[in-house]
Amino acid sequence: MTILQPVDTAPRAFAPEPVTDDEAAAMFRAALNLFRLWEVTDEQAATLLDLPLRTYRRWKAGEIGRINRDGKARLSNLMGIHKALRIIFREPQRGYAWMQKPNVAFAGKTALGIMLGGELTDLMRVRRYLDAERGGW
């Protein structure tokens, strides 16, 4: 005879695992590809990542330093934006081009233009918009 075991159904507090340095470095390398596909300049990329241009170029050359919590959050949002665009657009090129196209939801600005405000919240604004468009929220 099988004895049933009680299942613990007590709610638990959500505690996300922090992004590791290796994961952040991998996201940075992926972001380099996104920046190329989105036609982002080095100066713009440095703004998106809140890095001095010289540091960004050093990291781009492969000398990735320590990525702080803010940098990890920025990279995570960029990956979320990329994911949402891949879900929304069947053809990847349309998603890449969308970043440079004026958008009514952003008062005629481009998504890239919004993100170049330089604040983490600017990246989050574009990500939230895309998540809502794809039905993720």
VOTORVEX-352471 format. One line per field, with one value per atom (N, C-alpha, C): residue number from 1; atom name; x, y, z. Coordinates in nm, 2 decimals, always signed. Layout:
# VOTORVEX-352471
n: (NUM / ...)
atom: (CA / ...)
c1: (X / ...)
c2: (Y / ...)
c3: (Z / ...)
***
This chain:
# VOTORVEX-352471
n: (1 / 1 / 1 / 2 / 2 / 2 / 3 / 3 / 3 / 4 / 4 / 4 / 5 / 5 / 5 / 6 / 6 / 6 / 7 / 7 / 7 / 8 / 8 / 8 / 9 / 9 / 9 / 10 / 10 / 10 / 11 / 11 / 11 / 12 / 12 / 12 / 13 / 13 / 13 / 14 / 14 / 14 / 15 / 15 / 15 / 16 / 16 / 16 / 17 / 17 / 17 / 18 / 18 / 18 / 19 / 19 / 19 / 20 / 20 / 20 / 21 / 21 / 21 / 22 / 22 / 22 / 23 / 23 / 23 / 24 / 24 / 24 / 25 / 25 / 25 / 26 / 26 / 26 / 27 / 27 / 27 / 28 / 28 / 28 / 29 / 29 / 29 / 30 / 30 / 30 / 31 / 31 / 31 / 32 / 32 / 32 / 33 / 33 / 33 / 34 / 34 / 34 / 35 / 35 / 35 / 36 / 36 / 36 / 37 / 37 / 37 / 38 / 38 / 38 / 39 / 39 / 39 / 40 / 40 / 40 / 41 / 41 / 41 / 42 / 42 / 42 / 43 / 43 / 43 / 44 / 44 / 44 / 45 / 45 / 45 / 46 / 46 / 46 / 47 / 47 / 47 / 48 / 48 / 48 / 49 / 49 / 49 / 50 / 50 / 50 / 51 / 51 / 51 / 52 / 52 / 52 / 53 / 53 / 53 / 54 / 54 / 54 / 55 / 55 / 55 / 56 / 56 / 56 / 57 / 57 / 57 / 58 / 58 / 58 / 59 / 59 / 59 / 60 / 60 / 60 / 61 / 61 / 61 / 62 / 62 / 62 / 63 / 63 / 63 / 64 / 64 / 64 / 65 / 65 / 65 / 66 / 66 / 66 / 67 / 67 / 67 / 68 / 68 / 68 / 69 / 69 / 69 / 70 / 70 / 70 / 71 / 71 / 71 / 72 / 72 / 72 / 73 / 73 / 73 / 74 / 74 / 74 / 75 / 75 / 75 / 76 / 76 / 76 / 77 / 77 / 77 / 78 / 78 / 78 / 79 / 79 / 79 / 80 / 80 / 80 / 81 / 81 / 81 / 82 / 82 / 82 / 83 / 83 / 83 / 84 / 84 / 84 / 85 / 85 / 85 / 86 / 86 / 86 / 87 / 87 / 87 / 88 / 88 / 88 / 89 / 89 / 89 / 90 / 90 / 90 / 91 / 91 / 91 / 92 / 92 / 92 / 93 / 93 / 93 / 94 / 94 / 94 / 95 / 95 / 95 / 96 / 96 / 96 / 97 / 97 / 97 / 98 / 98 / 98 / 99 / 99 / 99 / 100 / 100 / 100 / 101 / 101 / 101 / 102 / 102 / 102 / 103 / 103 / 103 / 104 / 104 / 104 / 105 / 105 / 105 / 106 / 106 / 106 / 107 / 107 / 107 / 108 / 108 / 108 / 109 / 109 / 109 / 110 / 110 / 110 / 111 / 111 / 111 / 112 / 112 / 112 / 113 / 113 / 113 / 114 / 114 / 114 / 115 / 115 / 115 / 116 / 116 / 116 / 117 / 117 / 117 / 118 / 118 / 118 / 119 / 119 / 119 / 120 / 120 / 120 / 121 / 121 / 121 / 122 / 122 / 122 / 123 / 123 / 123 / 124 / 124 / 124 / 125 / 125 / 125 / 126 / 126 / 126 / 127 / 127 / 127 / 128 / 128 / 128 / 129 / 129 / 129 / 130 / 130 / 130 / 131 / 131 / 131 / 132 / 132 / 132 / 133 / 133 / 133 / 134 / 134 / 134 / 135 / 135 / 135 / 136 / 136 / 136 / 137 / 137 / 137)
atom: (N / CA / C / N / CA / C / N / CA / C / N / CA / C / N / CA / C / N / CA / C / N / CA / C / N / CA / C / N / CA / C / N / CA / C / N / CA / C / N / CA / C / N / CA / C / N / CA / C / N / CA / C / N / CA / C / N / CA / C / N / CA / C / N / CA / C / N / CA / C / N / CA / C / N / CA / C / N / CA / C / N / CA / C / N / CA / C / N / CA / C / N / CA / C / N / CA / C / N / CA / C / N / CA / C / N / CA / C / N / CA / C / N / CA / C / N / CA / C / N / CA / C / N / CA / C / N / CA / C / N / CA / C / N / CA / C / N / CA / C / N / CA / C / N / CA / C / N / CA / C / N / CA / C / N / CA / C / N / CA / C / N / CA / C / N / CA / C / N / CA / C / N / CA / C / N / CA / C / N / CA / C / N / CA / C / N / CA / C / N / CA / C / N / CA / C / N / CA / C / N / CA / C / N / CA / C / N / CA / C / N / CA / C / N / CA / C / N / CA / C / N / CA / C / N / CA / C / N / CA / C / N / CA / C / N / CA / C / N / CA / C / N / CA / C / N / CA / C / N / CA / C / N / CA / C / N / CA / C / N / CA / C / N / CA / C / N / CA / C / N / CA / C / N / CA / C / N / CA / C / N / CA / C / N / CA / C / N / CA / C / N / CA / C / N / CA / C / N / CA / C / N / CA / C / N / CA / C / N / CA / C / N / CA / C / N / CA / C / N / CA / C / N / CA / C / N / CA / C / N / CA / C / N / CA / C / N / CA / C / N / CA / C / N / CA / C / N / CA / C / N / CA / C / N / CA / C / N / CA / C / N / CA / C / N / CA / C / N / CA / C / N / CA / C / N / CA / C / N / CA / C / N / CA / C / N / CA / C / N / CA / C / N / CA / C / N / CA / C / N / CA / C / N / CA / C / N / CA / C / N / CA / C / N / CA / C / N / CA / C / N / CA / C / N / CA / C / N / CA / C / N / CA / C / N / CA / C / N / CA / C / N / CA / C / N / CA / C / N / CA / C / N / CA / C / N / CA / C / N / CA / C / N / CA / C / N / CA / C / N / CA / C / N / CA / C / N / CA / C)
c1: (+0.08 / +0.00 / +0.09 / +0.05 / +0.13 / +0.08 / +0.17 / +0.13 / +0.16 / +0.05 / +0.07 / +0.14 / +0.23 / +0.31 / +0.24 / +0.23 / +0.18 / +0.27 / +0.21 / +0.29 / +0.29 / +0.41 / +0.42 / +0.37 / +0.26 / +0.20 / +0.21 / +0.29 / +0.31 / +0.38 / +0.33 / +0.39 / +0.53 / +0.62 / +0.76 / +0.79 / +0.87 / +0.91 / +1.00 / +0.98 / +1.06 / +1.20 / +1.30 / +1.44 / +1.52 / +1.53 / +1.60 / +1.75 / +1.80 / +1.95 / +2.02 / +2.12 / +2.20 / +2.27 / +2.28 / +2.35 / +2.50 / +2.56 / +2.70 / +2.78 / +2.91 / +3.00 / +3.02 / +3.02 / +3.03 / +2.91 / +2.79 / +2.67 / +2.67 / +2.71 / +2.72 / +2.81 / +2.93 / +3.02 / +2.96 / +2.89 / +2.82 / +2.72 / +2.64 / +2.54 / +2.61 / +2.73 / +2.80 / +2.84 / +2.89 / +2.93 / +2.81 / +2.69 / +2.57 / +2.53 / +2.54 / +2.50 / +2.59 / +2.71 / +2.80 / +2.73 / +2.68 / +2.62 / +2.49 / +2.41 / +2.29 / +2.32 / +2.42 / +2.46 / +2.50 / +2.57 / +2.60 / +2.47 / +2.38 / +2.26 / +2.16 / +2.17 / +2.08 / +2.15 / +2.27 / +2.35 / +2.37 / +2.42 / +2.45 / +2.60 / +2.63 / +2.77 / +2.84 / +2.97 / +3.04 / +2.99 / +2.98 / +2.94 / +2.80 / +2.71 / +2.57 / +2.58 / +2.66 / +2.67 / +2.72 / +2.82 / +2.87 / +2.76 / +2.68 / +2.57 / +2.47 / +2.43 / +2.34 / +2.39 / +2.52 / +2.57 / +2.63 / +2.62 / +2.66 / +2.81 / +2.89 / +3.03 / +3.11 / +3.23 / +3.31 / +3.34 / +3.35 / +3.37 / +3.50 / +3.60 / +3.73 / +3.72 / +3.64 / +3.62 / +3.54 / +3.43 / +3.35 / +3.44 / +3.53 / +3.61 / +3.71 / +3.76 / +3.85 / +3.78 / +3.65 / +3.57 / +3.54 / +3.51 / +3.47 / +3.59 / +3.71 / +3.83 / +3.86 / +3.78 / +3.79 / +3.84 / +3.88 / +3.93 / +3.81 / +3.72 / +3.60 / +3.63 / +3.60 / +3.63 / +3.51 / +3.51 / +3.40 / +3.27 / +3.16 / +3.04 / +2.96 / +2.93 / +2.85 / +2.71 / +2.63 / +2.49 / +2.41 / +2.44 / +2.37 / +2.40 / +2.52 / +2.56 / +2.49 / +2.48 / +2.41 / +2.26 / +2.20 / +2.06 / +2.04 / +2.13 / +2.12 / +2.13 / +2.23 / +2.25 / +2.12 / +2.07 / +1.95 / +1.83 / +1.82 / +1.71 / +1.73 / +1.86 / +1.88 / +1.85 / +1.88 / +1.85 / +1.70 / +1.63 / +1.48 / +1.42 / +1.48 / +1.43 / +1.45 / +1.57 / +1.60 / +1.50 / +1.48 / +1.38 / +1.25 / +1.20 / +1.06 / +1.05 / +1.16 / +1.16 / +1.16 / +1.23 / +1.23 / +1.09 / +1.02 / +0.88 / +0.79 / +0.80 / +0.70 / +0.72 / +0.85 / +0.88 / +0.93 / +0.86 / +0.91 / +1.04 / +1.06 / +1.19 / +1.28 / +1.39 / +1.48 / +1.52 / +1.54 / +1.58 / +1.47 / +1.35 / +1.24 / +1.25 / +1.29 / +1.31 / +1.43 / +1.54 / +1.66 / +1.63 / +1.56 / +1.52 / +1.43 / +1.34 / +1.24 / +1.31 / +1.43 / +1.50 / +1.52 / +1.53 / +1.57 / +1.44 / +1.33 / +1.21 / +1.13 / +1.08 / +0.99 / +0.87 / +0.83 / +0.72 / +0.62 / +0.49 / +0.39 / +0.39 / +0.41 / +0.41 / +0.52 / +0.62 / +0.73 / +0.73 / +0.61 / +0.59 / +0.67 / +0.68 / +0.75 / +0.90 / +0.96 / +1.10 / +1.12 / +1.24 / +1.27 / +1.30 / +1.29 / +1.32 / +1.46 / +1.55 / +1.69 / +1.71 / +1.63 / +1.64 / +1.59 / +1.49 / +1.44 / +1.55 / +1.61 / +1.71 / +1.84 / +1.87 / +1.99 / +1.97 / +1.86 / +1.84 / +1.95 / +2.00 / +2.11 / +2.08 / +1.95 / +1.91 / +1.87 / +1.88 / +1.84 / +1.69 / +1.61 / +1.47 / +1.43 / +1.52 / +1.49 / +1.49 / +1.59 / +1.59 / +1.47 / +1.43 / +1.32 / +1.19 / +1.18 / +1.06 / +1.03 / +1.14 / +1.13 / +1.10 / +1.16 / +1.14 / +0.99 / +0.94 / +0.80 / +0.70 / +0.73 / +0.65 / +0.64 / +0.76 / +0.77 / +0.70 / +0.72 / +0.66 / +0.51 / +0.46 / +0.31 / +0.26 / +0.34 / +0.30 / +0.30 / +0.39 / +0.39 / +0.30 / +0.23 / +0.14 / +0.21 / +0.33 / +0.41 / +0.37 / +0.29 / +0.25 / +0.10)
c2: (-0.12 / +0.00 / +0.12 / +0.22 / +0.35 / +0.44 / +0.50 / +0.60 / +0.74 / +0.82 / +0.96 / +1.04 / +1.12 / +1.22 / +1.36 / +1.43 / +1.57 / +1.66 / +1.75 / +1.84 / +1.97 / +2.03 / +2.16 / +2.27 / +2.33 / +2.43 / +2.57 / +2.59 / +2.72 / +2.82 / +2.94 / +3.03 / +3.07 / +3.08 / +3.11 / +3.25 / +3.32 / +3.45 / +3.43 / +3.51 / +3.50 / +3.57 / +3.49 / +3.55 / +3.51 / +3.60 / +3.56 / +3.54 / +3.45 / +3.43 / +3.54 / +3.60 / +3.71 / +3.66 / +3.75 / +3.71 / +3.70 / +3.59 / +3.56 / +3.65 / +3.66 / +3.73 / +3.66 / +3.53 / +3.46 / +3.48 / +3.48 / +3.51 / +3.65 / +3.75 / +3.89 / +3.90 / +3.84 / +3.84 / +3.79 / +3.68 / +3.62 / +3.71 / +3.78 / +3.87 / +3.99 / +4.03 / +4.14 / +4.10 / +3.98 / +3.94 / +3.93 / +3.89 / +3.88 / +4.03 / +4.12 / +4.26 / +4.32 / +4.28 / +4.33 / +4.30 / +4.17 / +4.13 / +4.21 / +4.23 / +4.31 / +4.45 / +4.51 / +4.65 / +4.66 / +4.56 / +4.56 / +4.55 / +4.46 / +4.44 / +4.56 / +4.62 / +4.74 / +4.87 / +4.85 / +4.97 / +5.07 / +5.03 / +5.12 / +5.15 / +5.27 / +5.31 / +5.28 / +5.28 / +5.26 / +5.36 / +5.49 / +5.59 / +5.56 / +5.52 / +5.49 / +5.36 / +5.26 / +5.14 / +5.17 / +5.26 / +5.30 / +5.37 / +5.45 / +5.52 / +5.41 / +5.32 / +5.21 / +5.13 / +5.11 / +5.03 / +5.12 / +5.25 / +5.34 / +5.32 / +5.31 / +5.29 / +5.41 / +5.44 / +5.54 / +5.47 / +5.55 / +5.50 / +5.42 / +5.46 / +5.39 / +5.25 / +5.24 / +5.11 / +5.02 / +5.08 / +5.00 / +4.94 / +5.02 / +4.97 / +4.87 / +4.88 / +4.78 / +4.65 / +4.66 / +4.54 / +4.48 / +4.56 / +4.51 / +4.43 / +4.47 / +4.41 / +4.28 / +4.25 / +4.12 / +4.13 / +4.25 / +4.27 / +4.31 / +4.22 / +4.25 / +4.26 / +4.37 / +4.39 / +4.34 / +4.38 / +4.34 / +4.42 / +4.35 / +4.41 / +4.43 / +4.55 / +4.58 / +4.54 / +4.56 / +4.52 / +4.60 / +4.73 / +4.81 / +4.76 / +4.73 / +4.68 / +4.55 / +4.46 / +4.34 / +4.36 / +4.46 / +4.49 / +4.54 / +4.63 / +4.68 / +4.57 / +4.48 / +4.37 / +4.28 / +4.25 / +4.17 / +4.23 / +4.37 / +4.43 / +4.43 / +4.44 / +4.44 / +4.30 / +4.19 / +4.06 / +4.04 / +4.10 / +4.09 / +4.16 / +4.27 / +4.35 / +4.26 / +4.20 / +4.12 / +4.00 / +3.94 / +3.82 / +3.86 / +3.97 / +4.02 / +4.05 / +4.11 / +4.14 / +4.02 / +3.91 / +3.79 / +3.72 / +3.74 / +3.68 / +3.76 / +3.89 / +3.98 / +3.97 / +3.97 / +3.97 / +3.83 / +3.78 / +3.65 / +3.66 / +3.77 / +3.80 / +3.88 / +3.82 / +3.89 / +4.03 / +4.05 / +4.18 / +4.29 / +4.25 / +4.35 / +4.40 / +4.31 / +4.34 / +4.43 / +4.40 / +4.48 / +4.62 / +4.63 / +4.76 / +4.84 / +4.77 / +4.84 / +4.93 / +4.90 / +4.98 / +5.13 / +5.14 / +5.27 / +5.34 / +5.28 / +5.34 / +5.42 / +5.54 / +5.62 / +5.54 / +5.56 / +5.48 / +5.58 / +5.56 / +5.65 / +5.63 / +5.51 / +5.48 / +5.56 / +5.60 / +5.68 / +5.82 / +5.87 / +6.01 / +6.04 / +5.94 / +5.97 / +5.94 / +5.91 / +5.88 / +5.73 / +5.69 / +5.55 / +5.49 / +5.36 / +5.28 / +5.31 / +5.31 / +5.34 / +5.48 / +5.58 / +5.71 / +5.72 / +5.64 / +5.64 / +5.58 / +5.47 / +5.40 / +5.49 / +5.57 / +5.65 / +5.77 / +5.77 / +5.87 / +5.84 / +5.72 / +5.68 / +5.62 / +5.62 / +5.57 / +5.42 / +5.35 / +5.21 / +5.21 / +5.30 / +5.31 / +5.33 / +5.39 / +5.41 / +5.27 / +5.19 / +5.05 / +4.97 / +4.99 / +4.92 / +4.96 / +5.09 / +5.14 / +5.07 / +5.05 / +4.99 / +4.84 / +4.78 / +4.64 / +4.61 / +4.70 / +4.68 / +4.70 / +4.80 / +4.82 / +4.69 / +4.64 / +4.52 / +4.40 / +4.38 / +4.27 / +4.28 / +4.40 / +4.42 / +4.39 / +4.43 / +4.41 / +4.26 / +4.18 / +4.04 / +3.96 / +4.03 / +3.96 / +3.90 / +3.95 / +3.89 / +3.95 / +4.05 / +4.11 / +4.12)
c3: (+0.00 / +0.00 / +0.00 / -0.08 / -0.09 / +0.01 / +0.08 / +0.18 / +0.12 / +0.13 / +0.07 / +0.17 / +0.12 / +0.20 / +0.18 / +0.29 / +0.28 / +0.20 / +0.13 / +0.05 / +0.12 / +0.13 / +0.20 / +0.10 / +0.13 / +0.04 / +0.10 / +0.20 / +0.26 / +0.16 / +0.15 / +0.05 / +0.10 / +0.01 / +0.04 / -0.02 / +0.05 / +0.00 / -0.12 / -0.23 / -0.35 / -0.32 / -0.35 / -0.33 / -0.46 / -0.56 / -0.68 / -0.65 / -0.73 / -0.72 / -0.79 / -0.73 / -0.79 / -0.92 / -1.02 / -1.14 / -1.11 / -1.15 / -1.12 / -1.21 / -1.18 / -1.27 / -1.40 / -1.40 / -1.53 / -1.62 / -1.56 / -1.63 / -1.68 / -1.60 / -1.65 / -1.76 / -1.76 / -1.87 / -2.00 / -1.98 / -2.10 / -2.16 / -2.07 / -2.11 / -2.18 / -2.13 / -2.20 / -2.34 / -2.35 / -2.49 / -2.58 / -2.53 / -2.61 / -2.64 / -2.55 / -2.57 / -2.68 / -2.69 / -2.80 / -2.94 / -2.95 / -3.07 / -3.10 / -2.99 / -3.00 / -3.05 / -2.99 / -3.03 / -3.17 / -3.22 / -3.37 / -3.45 / -3.41 / -3.49 / -3.48 / -3.36 / -3.34 / -3.40 / -3.45 / -3.51 / -3.40 / -3.29 / -3.17 / -3.18 / -3.16 / -3.16 / -3.03 / -3.02 / -2.90 / -2.79 / -2.83 / -2.74 / -2.68 / -2.77 / -2.73 / -2.63 / -2.67 / -2.59 / -2.45 / -2.44 / -2.31 / -2.23 / -2.29 / -2.22 / -2.17 / -2.26 / -2.22 / -2.10 / -2.09 / -1.98 / -1.87 / -1.88 / -1.78 / -1.75 / -1.86 / -1.85 / -1.91 / -1.87 / -1.94 / -2.08 / -2.18 / -2.32 / -2.32 / -2.25 / -2.25 / -2.19 / -2.08 / -2.01 / -2.11 / -2.17 / -2.26 / -2.37 / -2.43 / -2.54 / -2.49 / -2.37 / -2.31 / -2.29 / -2.24 / -2.22 / -2.35 / -2.45 / -2.58 / -2.64 / -2.61 / -2.66 / -2.58 / -2.48 / -2.41 / -2.27 / -2.23 / -2.09 / -2.00 / -1.98 / -1.90 / -1.76 / -1.70 / -1.55 / -1.47 / -1.35 / -1.26 / -1.30 / -1.31 / -1.35 / -1.22 / -1.19 / -1.06 / -1.07 / -0.97 / -0.96 / -1.07 / -1.08 / -1.18 / -1.32 / -1.34 / -1.48 / -1.51 / -1.41 / -1.43 / -1.46 / -1.39 / -1.41 / -1.55 / -1.59 / -1.73 / -1.83 / -1.82 / -1.91 / -1.91 / -1.79 / -1.78 / -1.86 / -1.84 / -1.92 / -2.07 / -2.11 / -2.25 / -2.31 / -2.23 / -2.27 / -2.28 / -2.18 / -2.18 / -2.30 / -2.34 / -2.46 / -2.58 / -2.59 / -2.71 / -2.71 / -2.60 / -2.59 / -2.64 / -2.59 / -2.62 / -2.77 / -2.83 / -2.97 / -3.06 / -3.01 / -3.08 / -3.08 / -2.97 / -2.96 / -3.05 / -3.04 / -3.12 / -3.27 / -3.31 / -3.46 / -3.50 / -3.61 / -3.66 / -3.73 / -3.80 / -3.87 / -3.78 / -3.74 / -3.64 / -3.69 / -3.82 / -3.87 / -3.84 / -3.84 / -3.81 / -3.66 / -3.58 / -3.44 / -3.42 / -3.49 / -3.48 / -3.53 / -3.64 / -3.70 / -3.61 / -3.54 / -3.45 / -3.35 / -3.31 / -3.21 / -3.26 / -3.39 / -3.45 / -3.51 / -3.50 / -3.56 / -3.46 / -3.50 / -3.41 / -3.37 / -3.24 / -3.19 / -3.12 / -3.15 / -3.09 / -2.94 / -2.89 / -2.75 / -2.67 / -2.75 / -2.69 / -2.73 / -2.77 / -2.81 / -2.94 / -3.02 / -3.15 / -3.14 / -3.02 / -3.01 / -3.04 / -3.07 / -3.09 / -2.95 / -2.95 / -2.83 / -2.79 / -2.88 / -2.85 / -2.80 / -2.85 / -2.80 / -2.65 / -2.62 / -2.48 / -2.39 / -2.44 / -2.36 / -2.34 / -2.44 / -2.43 / -2.33 / -2.26 / -2.15 / -2.04 / -2.04 / -1.96 / -1.83 / -1.79 / -1.66 / -1.67 / -1.57 / -1.57 / -1.59 / -1.54 / -1.56 / -1.71 / -1.79 / -1.93 / -2.00 / -1.96 / -2.02 / -1.97 / -1.84 / -1.79 / -1.86 / -1.89 / -1.96 / -2.09 / -2.17 / -2.30 / -2.28 / -2.18 / -2.15 / -2.11 / -2.02 / -1.97 / -2.09 / -2.18 / -2.30 / -2.38 / -2.41 / -2.50 / -2.43 / -2.30 / -2.23 / -2.23 / -2.22 / -2.23 / -2.37 / -2.47 / -2.61 / -2.64 / -2.59 / -2.62 / -2.52 / -2.43 / -2.34 / -2.22 / -2.19 / -2.08 / -1.95 / -1.94 / -1.81 / -1.80)
***
